[in-house]
Amino acid sequence: MNQSTLSYLTEQAKTARDDAAKLLATERHNKQRIAQQLEMLKSYRNDYATELQRQLLDGLAPATVATFRAFLTSLEDAIERAEATLMQQDQRLDKSQSHWQQQQQKLQSFNTLQSRQSSRAMRDRVRAEQRLADEFTTNLTARRIVGAGNG
C-alpha cells in the first residue's frame, strides 16, 4: 500500500471516529436529559402523593380523591414510559459506544501501519546511505591503492 493511499484511509478513519464521537456525545446528552425528566416525574409524583395524604387527613371529598388518584395513575404511566425510554436510550448509548470503539480501533490500526511504513522507509534510507558510504570508502581505498602503486 502506498503512502498516499494509507494517508487517505487514515484520514477517513479519523473522520469516521470523530463522527462516532459526536454521536456518542449526543447519545450521552440524551440519556442525561431523559434521566432528568424521569427524576422530575418521580419527584412530582412523590410531592403529589404527599399532598394527597395531607389533604386526606384534613378531609377530602370523594370526587377530589378520585381526581388525585387518577392524576397519580397518569403520573405512574408517564414514569413507566420514561423508564422504558431510558432503557432504550441506554441501548442506543451502548451501541454508539461500541461503534466509537470500533472506529477508534480502525484508526489505531491505520496509524500503526503508517508508523511501520515510516520506520521501514527510514530503515531503507539508512541502508541506502550506508551502501553509498561503503561504496565511497571502497572506491577511495581502491584509488589510494592504485595511486600508491603508480608512485
Chimera marker file (.cmm) of the C-alpha trace (Angstrom):
<marker_set name="trace">
<marker id="1" x="0.000" y="0.000" z="0.000" r="1" g="1" b="0" radius="0.5"/>
<marker id="2" x="1.491" y="3.346" z="-0.957" r="1" g="1" b="0" radius="0.5"/>
<marker id="3" x="1.819" y="6.287" z="1.412" r="1" g="1" b="0" radius="0.5"/>
<marker id="4" x="-0.914" y="8.432" z="-0.157" r="1" g="1" b="0" radius="0.5"/>
<marker id="5" x="-3.476" y="5.617" z="-0.031" r="1" g="1" b="0" radius="0.5"/>
<marker id="6" x="-2.630" y="4.901" z="3.578" r="1" g="1" b="0" radius="0.5"/>
<marker id="7" x="-2.835" y="8.605" z="4.450" r="1" g="1" b="0" radius="0.5"/>
<marker id="8" x="-6.234" y="8.833" z="2.766" r="1" g="1" b="0" radius="0.5"/>
<marker id="9" x="-7.531" y="5.784" z="4.637" r="1" g="1" b="0" radius="0.5"/>
<marker id="10" x="-6.176" y="7.145" z="7.906" r="1" g="1" b="0" radius="0.5"/>
<marker id="11" x="-7.957" y="10.468" z="7.350" r="1" g="1" b="0" radius="0.5"/>
<marker id="12" x="-11.193" y="8.653" z="6.507" r="1" g="1" b="0" radius="0.5"/>
<marker id="13" x="-10.862" y="6.558" z="9.671" r="1" g="1" b="0" radius="0.5"/>
<marker id="14" x="-10.208" y="9.697" z="11.720" r="1" g="1" b="0" radius="0.5"/>
<marker id="15" x="-13.307" y="11.379" z="10.283" r="1" g="1" b="0" radius="0.5"/>
<marker id="16" x="-15.401" y="8.273" z="10.994" r="1" g="1" b="0" radius="0.5"/>
<marker id="17" x="-14.041" y="8.136" z="14.550" r="1" g="1" b="0" radius="0.5"/>
<marker id="18" x="-14.790" y="11.842" z="15.095" r="1" g="1" b="0" radius="0.5"/>
<marker id="19" x="-18.326" y="11.403" z="13.747" r="1" g="1" b="0" radius="0.5"/>
<marker id="20" x="-18.817" y="8.419" z="16.053" r="1" g="1" b="0" radius="0.5"/>
<marker id="21" x="-17.556" y="10.515" z="18.979" r="1" g="1" b="0" radius="0.5"/>
<marker id="22" x="-20.070" y="13.268" z="18.179" r="1" g="1" b="0" radius="0.5"/>
<marker id="23" x="-22.886" y="10.727" z="18.032" r="1" g="1" b="0" radius="0.5"/>
<marker id="24" x="-21.715" y="9.217" z="21.322" r="1" g="1" b="0" radius="0.5"/>
<marker id="25" x="-21.743" y="12.650" z="22.969" r="1" g="1" b="0" radius="0.5"/>
<marker id="26" x="-25.266" y="13.268" z="21.663" r="1" g="1" b="0" radius="0.5"/>
<marker id="27" x="-26.478" y="9.908" z="22.966" r="1" g="1" b="0" radius="0.5"/>
<marker id="28" x="-24.944" y="10.623" z="26.386" r="1" g="1" b="0" radius="0.5"/>
<marker id="29" x="-26.608" y="14.020" z="26.467" r="1" g="1" b="0" radius="0.5"/>
<marker id="30" x="-29.952" y="12.453" z="25.504" r="1" g="1" b="0" radius="0.5"/>
<marker id="31" x="-29.623" y="9.862" z="28.258" r="1" g="1" b="0" radius="0.5"/>
<marker id="32" x="-28.879" y="12.576" z="30.805" r="1" g="1" b="0" radius="0.5"/>
<marker id="33" x="-31.892" y="14.601" z="29.630" r="1" g="1" b="0" radius="0.5"/>
<marker id="34" x="-34.219" y="11.583" z="29.805" r="1" g="1" b="0" radius="0.5"/>
<marker id="35" x="-32.903" y="10.634" z="33.265" r="1" g="1" b="0" radius="0.5"/>
<marker id="36" x="-33.515" y="14.175" z="34.487" r="1" g="1" b="0" radius="0.5"/>
<marker id="37" x="-37.062" y="14.108" z="33.127" r="1" g="1" b="0" radius="0.5"/>
<marker id="38" x="-37.659" y="10.775" z="34.839" r="1" g="1" b="0" radius="0.5"/>
<marker id="39" x="-36.400" y="12.117" z="38.150" r="1" g="1" b="0" radius="0.5"/>
<marker id="40" x="-38.610" y="15.181" z="37.749" r="1" g="1" b="0" radius="0.5"/>
<marker id="41" x="-41.653" y="12.960" z="37.159" r="1" g="1" b="0" radius="0.5"/>
<marker id="42" x="-40.825" y="10.843" z="40.204" r="1" g="1" b="0" radius="0.5"/>
<marker id="43" x="-40.367" y="13.920" z="42.332" r="1" g="1" b="0" radius="0.5"/>
<marker id="44" x="-43.636" y="15.355" z="41.105" r="1" g="1" b="0" radius="0.5"/>
<marker id="45" x="-45.415" y="12.064" z="41.838" r="1" g="1" b="0" radius="0.5"/>
<marker id="46" x="-43.972" y="11.966" z="45.367" r="1" g="1" b="0" radius="0.5"/>
<marker id="47" x="-44.953" y="15.581" z="46.020" r="1" g="1" b="0" radius="0.5"/>
<marker id="48" x="-48.446" y="14.963" z="44.698" r="1" g="1" b="0" radius="0.5"/>
<marker id="49" x="-48.842" y="11.763" z="46.779" r="1" g="1" b="0" radius="0.5"/>
<marker id="50" x="-47.673" y="13.639" z="49.878" r="1" g="1" b="0" radius="0.5"/>
<marker id="51" x="-50.192" y="16.395" z="49.171" r="1" g="1" b="0" radius="0.5"/>
<marker id="52" x="-52.940" y="13.794" z="48.749" r="1" g="1" b="0" radius="0.5"/>
<marker id="53" x="-52.059" y="12.257" z="52.118" r="1" g="1" b="0" radius="0.5"/>
<marker id="54" x="-52.100" y="15.666" z="53.773" r="1" g="1" b="0" radius="0.5"/>
<marker id="55" x="-55.473" y="16.570" z="52.296" r="1" g="1" b="0" radius="0.5"/>
<marker id="56" x="-56.926" y="13.161" z="53.163" r="1" g="1" b="0" radius="0.5"/>
<marker id="57" x="-56.118" y="13.866" z="56.790" r="1" g="1" b="0" radius="0.5"/>
<marker id="58" x="-57.907" y="17.214" z="56.502" r="1" g="1" b="0" radius="0.5"/>
<marker id="59" x="-60.936" y="15.522" z="54.971" r="1" g="1" b="0" radius="0.5"/>
<marker id="60" x="-61.396" y="15.421" z="51.240" r="1" g="1" b="0" radius="0.5"/>
<marker id="61" x="-64.430" y="14.936" z="49.037" r="1" g="1" b="0" radius="0.5"/>
<marker id="62" x="-64.582" y="11.553" z="47.264" r="1" g="1" b="0" radius="0.5"/>
<marker id="63" x="-64.590" y="13.239" z="43.825" r="1" g="1" b="0" radius="0.5"/>
<marker id="64" x="-61.390" y="15.113" z="44.692" r="1" g="1" b="0" radius="0.5"/>
<marker id="65" x="-59.774" y="11.890" z="45.929" r="1" g="1" b="0" radius="0.5"/>
<marker id="66" x="-60.684" y="10.219" z="42.631" r="1" g="1" b="0" radius="0.5"/>
<marker id="67" x="-59.151" y="13.128" z="40.720" r="1" g="1" b="0" radius="0.5"/>
<marker id="68" x="-55.954" y="12.932" z="42.776" r="1" g="1" b="0" radius="0.5"/>
<marker id="69" x="-55.714" y="9.181" z="42.237" r="1" g="1" b="0" radius="0.5"/>
<marker id="70" x="-56.384" y="9.466" z="38.510" r="1" g="1" b="0" radius="0.5"/>
<marker id="71" x="-53.657" y="12.048" z="38.234" r="1" g="1" b="0" radius="0.5"/>
<marker id="72" x="-51.259" y="9.862" z="40.243" r="1" g="1" b="0" radius="0.5"/>
<marker id="73" x="-52.087" y="6.959" z="37.916" r="1" g="1" b="0" radius="0.5"/>
<marker id="74" x="-51.285" y="9.113" z="34.881" r="1" g="1" b="0" radius="0.5"/>
<marker id="75" x="-48.005" y="10.111" z="36.551" r="1" g="1" b="0" radius="0.5"/>
<marker id="76" x="-47.193" y="6.435" z="37.132" r="1" g="1" b="0" radius="0.5"/>
<marker id="77" x="-47.890" y="5.722" z="33.460" r="1" g="1" b="0" radius="0.5"/>
<marker id="78" x="-45.639" y="8.618" z="32.440" r="1" g="1" b="0" radius="0.5"/>
<marker id="79" x="-42.905" y="7.306" z="34.749" r="1" g="1" b="0" radius="0.5"/>
<marker id="80" x="-43.162" y="3.821" z="33.213" r="1" g="1" b="0" radius="0.5"/>
<marker id="81" x="-42.884" y="5.311" z="29.698" r="1" g="1" b="0" radius="0.5"/>
<marker id="82" x="-39.909" y="7.416" z="30.758" r="1" g="1" b="0" radius="0.5"/>
<marker id="83" x="-38.215" y="4.353" z="32.283" r="1" g="1" b="0" radius="0.5"/>
<marker id="84" x="-38.784" y="2.427" z="29.041" r="1" g="1" b="0" radius="0.5"/>
<marker id="85" x="-37.405" y="5.354" z="27.058" r="1" g="1" b="0" radius="0.5"/>
<marker id="86" x="-34.376" y="5.467" z="29.341" r="1" g="1" b="0" radius="0.5"/>
<marker id="87" x="-33.765" y="1.753" z="28.775" r="1" g="1" b="0" radius="0.5"/>
<marker id="88" x="-33.981" y="2.266" z="25.003" r="1" g="1" b="0" radius="0.5"/>
<marker id="89" x="-31.590" y="5.194" z="25.279" r="1" g="1" b="0" radius="0.5"/>
<marker id="90" x="-29.178" y="3.019" z="27.262" r="1" g="1" b="0" radius="0.5"/>
<marker id="91" x="-29.217" y="0.541" z="24.386" r="1" g="1" b="0" radius="0.5"/>
<marker id="92" x="-28.563" y="3.310" z="21.836" r="1" g="1" b="0" radius="0.5"/>
<marker id="93" x="-25.761" y="4.618" z="24.040" r="1" g="1" b="0" radius="0.5"/>
<marker id="94" x="-24.177" y="1.155" z="24.311" r="1" g="1" b="0" radius="0.5"/>
<marker id="95" x="-24.408" y="0.721" z="20.533" r="1" g="1" b="0" radius="0.5"/>
<marker id="96" x="-22.895" y="4.158" z="19.977" r="1" g="1" b="0" radius="0.5"/>
<marker id="97" x="-20.089" y="3.414" z="22.464" r="1" g="1" b="0" radius="0.5"/>
<marker id="98" x="-19.307" y="0.157" z="20.676" r="1" g="1" b="0" radius="0.5"/>
<marker id="99" x="-19.328" y="1.901" z="17.283" r="1" g="1" b="0" radius="0.5"/>
<marker id="100" x="-16.923" y="4.578" z="18.568" r="1" g="1" b="0" radius="0.5"/>
<marker id="101" x="-14.594" y="1.894" z="19.947" r="1" g="1" b="0" radius="0.5"/>
<marker id="102" x="-14.595" y="0.091" z="16.589" r="1" g="1" b="0" radius="0.5"/>
<marker id="103" x="-13.778" y="3.312" z="14.764" r="1" g="1" b="0" radius="0.5"/>
<marker id="104" x="-11.016" y="4.090" z="17.271" r="1" g="1" b="0" radius="0.5"/>
<marker id="105" x="-9.501" y="0.629" z="16.763" r="1" g="1" b="0" radius="0.5"/>
<marker id="106" x="-9.643" y="1.075" z="13.000" r="1" g="1" b="0" radius="0.5"/>
<marker id="107" x="-7.850" y="4.423" z="13.256" r="1" g="1" b="0" radius="0.5"/>
<marker id="108" x="-5.210" y="2.928" z="15.561" r="1" g="1" b="0" radius="0.5"/>
<marker id="109" x="-4.648" y="0.143" z="13.038" r="1" g="1" b="0" radius="0.5"/>
<marker id="110" x="-4.051" y="2.632" z="10.242" r="1" g="1" b="0" radius="0.5"/>
<marker id="111" x="-1.778" y="4.696" z="12.490" r="1" g="1" b="0" radius="0.5"/>
<marker id="112" x="0.202" y="1.555" z="13.285" r="1" g="1" b="0" radius="0.5"/>
<marker id="113" x="0.508" y="0.745" z="9.582" r="1" g="1" b="0" radius="0.5"/>
<marker id="114" x="1.693" y="4.287" z="8.879" r="1" g="1" b="0" radius="0.5"/>
<marker id="115" x="4.228" y="4.071" z="11.681" r="1" g="1" b="0" radius="0.5"/>
<marker id="116" x="5.537" y="0.755" z="10.374" r="1" g="1" b="0" radius="0.5"/>
<marker id="117" x="5.694" y="2.131" z="6.848" r="1" g="1" b="0" radius="0.5"/>
<marker id="118" x="7.611" y="5.201" z="8.046" r="1" g="1" b="0" radius="0.5"/>
<marker id="119" x="10.014" y="3.022" z="10.030" r="1" g="1" b="0" radius="0.5"/>
<marker id="120" x="10.564" y="0.798" z="7.012" r="1" g="1" b="0" radius="0.5"/>
<marker id="121" x="11.222" y="3.835" z="4.785" r="1" g="1" b="0" radius="0.5"/>
<marker id="122" x="13.671" y="5.266" z="7.317" r="1" g="1" b="0" radius="0.5"/>
<marker id="123" x="15.467" y="1.923" z="7.611" r="1" g="1" b="0" radius="0.5"/>
<marker id="124" x="15.688" y="1.700" z="3.801" r="1" g="1" b="0" radius="0.5"/>
<marker id="125" x="17.123" y="5.252" z="3.607" r="1" g="1" b="0" radius="0.5"/>
<marker id="126" x="19.704" y="4.469" z="6.280" r="1" g="1" b="0" radius="0.5"/>
<marker id="127" x="20.711" y="1.289" z="4.437" r="1" g="1" b="0" radius="0.5"/>
<marker id="128" x="20.980" y="3.154" z="1.127" r="1" g="1" b="0" radius="0.5"/>
<marker id="129" x="23.129" y="5.847" z="2.737" r="1" g="1" b="0" radius="0.5"/>
<marker id="130" x="25.285" y="3.166" z="4.332" r="1" g="1" b="0" radius="0.5"/>
<marker id="131" x="25.725" y="1.451" z="0.933" r="1" g="1" b="0" radius="0.5"/>
<marker id="132" x="26.745" y="4.751" z="-0.642" r="1" g="1" b="0" radius="0.5"/>
<marker id="133" x="29.205" y="5.404" z="2.185" r="1" g="1" b="0" radius="0.5"/>
<marker id="134" x="30.607" y="1.882" z="1.820" r="1" g="1" b="0" radius="0.5"/>
<marker id="135" x="30.942" y="2.300" z="-1.952" r="1" g="1" b="0" radius="0.5"/>
<marker id="136" x="32.639" y="5.674" z="-1.478" r="1" g="1" b="0" radius="0.5"/>
<marker id="137" x="35.037" y="4.196" z="1.046" r="1" g="1" b="0" radius="0.5"/>
<marker id="138" x="35.730" y="1.229" z="-1.227" r="1" g="1" b="0" radius="0.5"/>
<marker id="139" x="36.365" y="3.499" z="-4.238" r="1" g="1" b="0" radius="0.5"/>
<marker id="140" x="38.574" y="5.834" z="-2.187" r="1" g="1" b="0" radius="0.5"/>
<marker id="141" x="40.596" y="2.903" z="-0.884" r="1" g="1" b="0" radius="0.5"/>
<marker id="142" x="40.925" y="1.484" z="-4.407" r="1" g="1" b="0" radius="0.5"/>
<marker id="143" x="42.163" y="4.857" z="-5.736" r="1" g="1" b="0" radius="0.5"/>
<marker id="144" x="44.748" y="5.092" z="-2.969" r="1" g="1" b="0" radius="0.5"/>
<marker id="145" x="45.999" y="1.608" z="-3.730" r="1" g="1" b="0" radius="0.5"/>
<marker id="146" x="46.166" y="2.392" z="-7.449" r="1" g="1" b="0" radius="0.5"/>
<marker id="147" x="47.820" y="5.748" z="-6.709" r="1" g="1" b="0" radius="0.5"/>
<marker id="148" x="50.346" y="4.179" z="-4.355" r="1" g="1" b="0" radius="0.5"/>
<marker id="149" x="51.241" y="1.571" z="-6.966" r="1" g="1" b="0" radius="0.5"/>
<marker id="150" x="51.923" y="4.293" z="-9.565" r="1" g="1" b="0" radius="0.5"/>
<marker id="151" x="54.085" y="6.448" z="-7.356" r="1" g="1" b="0" radius="0.5"/>
<link id1="1" id2="2" r="1" g="1" b="0" radius="0.2"/>
<link id1="2" id2="3" r="1" g="1" b="0" radius="0.2"/>
<link id1="3" id2="4" r="1" g="1" b="0" radius="0.2"/>
<link id1="4" id2="5" r="1" g="1" b="0" radius="0.2"/>
<link id1="5" id2="6" r="1" g="1" b="0" radius="0.2"/>
<link id1="6" id2="7" r="1" g="1" b="0" radius="0.2"/>
<link id1="7" id2="8" r="1" g="1" b="0" radius="0.2"/>
<link id1="8" id2="9" r="1" g="1" b="0" radius="0.2"/>
<link id1="9" id2="10" r="1" g="1" b="0" radius="0.2"/>
<link id1="10" id2="11" r="1" g="1" b="0" radius="0.2"/>
<link id1="11" id2="12" r="1" g="1" b="0" radius="0.2"/>
<link id1="12" id2="13" r="1" g="1" b="0" radius="0.2"/>
<link id1="13" id2="14" r="1" g="1" b="0" radius="0.2"/>
<link id1="14" id2="15" r="1" g="1" b="0" radius="0.2"/>
<link id1="15" id2="16" r="1" g="1" b="0" radius="0.2"/>
<link id1="16" id2="17" r="1" g="1" b="0" radius="0.2"/>
<link id1="17" id2="18" r="1" g="1" b="0" radius="0.2"/>
<link id1="18" id2="19" r="1" g="1" b="0" radius="0.2"/>
<link id1="19" id2="20" r="1" g="1" b="0" radius="0.2"/>
<link id1="20" id2="21" r="1" g="1" b="0" radius="0.2"/>
<link id1="21" id2="22" r="1" g="1" b="0" radius="0.2"/>
<link id1="22" id2="23" r="1" g="1" b="0" radius="0.2"/>
<link id1="23" id2="24" r="1" g="1" b="0" radius="0.2"/>
<link id1="24" id2="25" r="1" g="1" b="0" radius="0.2"/>
<link id1="25" id2="26" r="1" g="1" b="0" radius="0.2"/>
<link id1="26" id2="27" r="1" g="1" b="0" radius="0.2"/>
<link id1="27" id2="28" r="1" g="1" b="0" radius="0.2"/>
<link id1="28" id2="29" r="1" g="1" b="0" radius="0.2"/>
<link id1="29" id2="30" r="1" g="1" b="0" radius="0.2"/>
<link id1="30" id2="31" r="1" g="1" b="0" radius="0.2"/>
<link id1="31" id2="32" r="1" g="1" b="0" radius="0.2"/>
<link id1="32" id2="33" r="1" g="1" b="0" radius="0.2"/>
<link id1="33" id2="34" r="1" g="1" b="0" radius="0.2"/>
<link id1="34" id2="35" r="1" g="1" b="0" radius="0.2"/>
<link id1="35" id2="36" r="1" g="1" b="0" radius="0.2"/>
<link id1="36" id2="37" r="1" g="1" b="0" radius="0.2"/>
<link id1="37" id2="38" r="1" g="1" b="0" radius="0.2"/>
<link id1="38" id2="39" r="1" g="1" b="0" radius="0.2"/>
<link id1="39" id2="40" r="1" g="1" b="0" radius="0.2"/>
<link id1="40" id2="41" r="1" g="1" b="0" radius="0.2"/>
<link id1="41" id2="42" r="1" g="1" b="0" radius="0.2"/>
<link id1="42" id2="43" r="1" g="1" b="0" radius="0.2"/>
<link id1="43" id2="44" r="1" g="1" b="0" radius="0.2"/>
<link id1="44" id2="45" r="1" g="1" b="0" radius="0.2"/>
<link id1="45" id2="46" r="1" g="1" b="0" radius="0.2"/>
<link id1="46" id2="47" r="1" g="1" b="0" radius="0.2"/>
<link id1="47" id2="48" r="1" g="1" b="0" radius="0.2"/>
<link id1="48" id2="49" r="1" g="1" b="0" radius="0.2"/>
<link id1="49" id2="50" r="1" g="1" b="0" radius="0.2"/>
<link id1="50" id2="51" r="1" g="1" b="0" radius="0.2"/>
<link id1="51" id2="52" r="1" g="1" b="0" radius="0.2"/>
<link id1="52" id2="53" r="1" g="1" b="0" radius="0.2"/>
<link id1="53" id2="54" r="1" g="1" b="0" radius="0.2"/>
<link id1="54" id2="55" r="1" g="1" b="0" radius="0.2"/>
<link id1="55" id2="56" r="1" g="1" b="0" radius="0.2"/>
<link id1="56" id2="57" r="1" g="1" b="0" radius="0.2"/>
<link id1="57" id2="58" r="1" g="1" b="0" radius="0.2"/>
<link id1="58" id2="59" r="1" g="1" b="0" radius="0.2"/>
<link id1="59" id2="60" r="1" g="1" b="0" radius="0.2"/>
<link id1="60" id2="61" r="1" g="1" b="0" radius="0.2"/>
<link id1="61" id2="62" r="1" g="1" b="0" radius="0.2"/>
<link id1="62" id2="63" r="1" g="1" b="0" radius="0.2"/>
<link id1="63" id2="64" r="1" g="1" b="0" radius="0.2"/>
<link id1="64" id2="65" r="1" g="1" b="0" radius="0.2"/>
<link id1="65" id2="66" r="1" g="1" b="0" radius="0.2"/>
<link id1="66" id2="67" r="1" g="1" b="0" radius="0.2"/>
<link id1="67" id2="68" r="1" g="1" b="0" radius="0.2"/>
<link id1="68" id2="69" r="1" g="1" b="0" radius="0.2"/>
<link id1="69" id2="70" r="1" g="1" b="0" radius="0.2"/>
<link id1="70" id2="71" r="1" g="1" b="0" radius="0.2"/>
<link id1="71" id2="72" r="1" g="1" b="0" radius="0.2"/>
<link id1="72" id2="73" r="1" g="1" b="0" radius="0.2"/>
<link id1="73" id2="74" r="1" g="1" b="0" radius="0.2"/>
<link id1="74" id2="75" r="1" g="1" b="0" radius="0.2"/>
<link id1="75" id2="76" r="1" g="1" b="0" radius="0.2"/>
<link id1="76" id2="77" r="1" g="1" b="0" radius="0.2"/>
<link id1="77" id2="78" r="1" g="1" b="0" radius="0.2"/>
<link id1="78" id2="79" r="1" g="1" b="0" radius="0.2"/>
<link id1="79" id2="80" r="1" g="1" b="0" radius="0.2"/>
<link id1="80" id2="81" r="1" g="1" b="0" radius="0.2"/>
<link id1="81" id2="82" r="1" g="1" b="0" radius="0.2"/>
<link id1="82" id2="83" r="1" g="1" b="0" radius="0.2"/>
<link id1="83" id2="84" r="1" g="1" b="0" radius="0.2"/>
<link id1="84" id2="85" r="1" g="1" b="0" radius="0.2"/>
<link id1="85" id2="86" r="1" g="1" b="0" radius="0.2"/>
<link id1="86" id2="87" r="1" g="1" b="0" radius="0.2"/>
<link id1="87" id2="88" r="1" g="1" b="0" radius="0.2"/>
<link id1="88" id2="89" r="1" g="1" b="0" radius="0.2"/>
<link id1="89" id2="90" r="1" g="1" b="0" radius="0.2"/>
<link id1="90" id2="91" r="1" g="1" b="0" radius="0.2"/>
<link id1="91" id2="92" r="1" g="1" b="0" radius="0.2"/>
<link id1="92" id2="93" r="1" g="1" b="0" radius="0.2"/>
<link id1="93" id2="94" r="1" g="1" b="0" radius="0.2"/>
<link id1="94" id2="95" r="1" g="1" b="0" radius="0.2"/>
<link id1="95" id2="96" r="1" g="1" b="0" radius="0.2"/>
<link id1="96" id2="97" r="1" g="1" b="0" radius="0.2"/>
<link id1="97" id2="98" r="1" g="1" b="0" radius="0.2"/>
<link id1="98" id2="99" r="1" g="1" b="0" radius="0.2"/>
<link id1="99" id2="100" r="1" g="1" b="0" radius="0.2"/>
<link id1="100" id2="101" r="1" g="1" b="0" radius="0.2"/>
<link id1="101" id2="102" r="1" g="1" b="0" radius="0.2"/>
<link id1="102" id2="103" r="1" g="1" b="0" radius="0.2"/>
<link id1="103" id2="104" r="1" g="1" b="0" radius="0.2"/>
<link id1="104" id2="105" r="1" g="1" b="0" radius="0.2"/>
<link id1="105" id2="106" r="1" g="1" b="0" radius="0.2"/>
<link id1="106" id2="107" r="1" g="1" b="0" radius="0.2"/>
<link id1="107" id2="108" r="1" g="1" b="0" radius="0.2"/>
<link id1="108" id2="109" r="1" g="1" b="0" radius="0.2"/>
<link id1="109" id2="110" r="1" g="1" b="0" radius="0.2"/>
<link id1="110" id2="111" r="1" g="1" b="0" radius="0.2"/>
<link id1="111" id2="112" r="1" g="1" b="0" radius="0.2"/>
<link id1="112" id2="113" r="1" g="1" b="0" radius="0.2"/>
<link id1="113" id2="114" r="1" g="1" b="0" radius="0.2"/>
<link id1="114" id2="115" r="1" g="1" b="0" radius="0.2"/>
<link id1="115" id2="116" r="1" g="1" b="0" radius="0.2"/>
<link id1="116" id2="117" r="1" g="1" b="0" radius="0.2"/>
<link id1="117" id2="118" r="1" g="1" b="0" radius="0.2"/>
<link id1="118" id2="119" r="1" g="1" b="0" radius="0.2"/>
<link id1="119" id2="120" r="1" g="1" b="0" radius="0.2"/>
<link id1="120" id2="121" r="1" g="1" b="0" radius="0.2"/>
<link id1="121" id2="122" r="1" g="1" b="0" radius="0.2"/>
<link id1="122" id2="123" r="1" g="1" b="0" radius="0.2"/>
<link id1="123" id2="124" r="1" g="1" b="0" radius="0.2"/>
<link id1="124" id2="125" r="1" g="1" b="0" radius="0.2"/>
<link id1="125" id2="126" r="1" g="1" b="0" radius="0.2"/>
<link id1="126" id2="127" r="1" g="1" b="0" radius="0.2"/>
<link id1="127" id2="128" r="1" g="1" b="0" radius="0.2"/>
<link id1="128" id2="129" r="1" g="1" b="0" radius="0.2"/>
<link id1="129" id2="130" r="1" g="1" b="0" radius="0.2"/>
<link id1="130" id2="131" r="1" g="1" b="0" radius="0.2"/>
<link id1="131" id2="132" r="1" g="1" b="0" radius="0.2"/>
<link id1="132" id2="133" r="1" g="1" b="0" radius="0.2"/>
<link id1="133" id2="134" r="1" g="1" b="0" radius="0.2"/>
<link id1="134" id2="135" r="1" g="1" b="0" radius="0.2"/>
<link id1="135" id2="136" r="1" g="1" b="0" radius="0.2"/>
<link id1="136" id2="137" r="1" g="1" b="0" radius="0.2"/>
<link id1="137" id2="138" r="1" g="1" b="0" radius="0.2"/>
<link id1="138" id2="139" r="1" g="1" b="0" radius="0.2"/>
<link id1="139" id2="140" r="1" g="1" b="0" radius="0.2"/>
<link id1="140" id2="141" r="1" g="1" b="0" radius="0.2"/>
<link id1="141" id2="142" r="1" g="1" b="0" radius="0.2"/>
<link id1="142" id2="143" r="1" g="1" b="0" radius="0.2"/>
<link id1="143" id2="144" r="1" g="1" b="0" radius="0.2"/>
<link id1="144" id2="145" r="1" g="1" b="0" radius="0.2"/>
<link id1="145" id2="146" r="1" g="1" b="0" radius="0.2"/>
<link id1="146" id2="147" r="1" g="1" b="0" radius="0.2"/>
<link id1="147" id2="148" r="1" g="1" b="0" radius="0.2"/>
<link id1="148" id2="149" r="1" g="1" b="0" radius="0.2"/>
<link id1="149" id2="150" r="1" g="1" b="0" radius="0.2"/>
<link id1="150" id2="151" r="1" g="1" b="0" radius="0.2"/>
</marker_set>
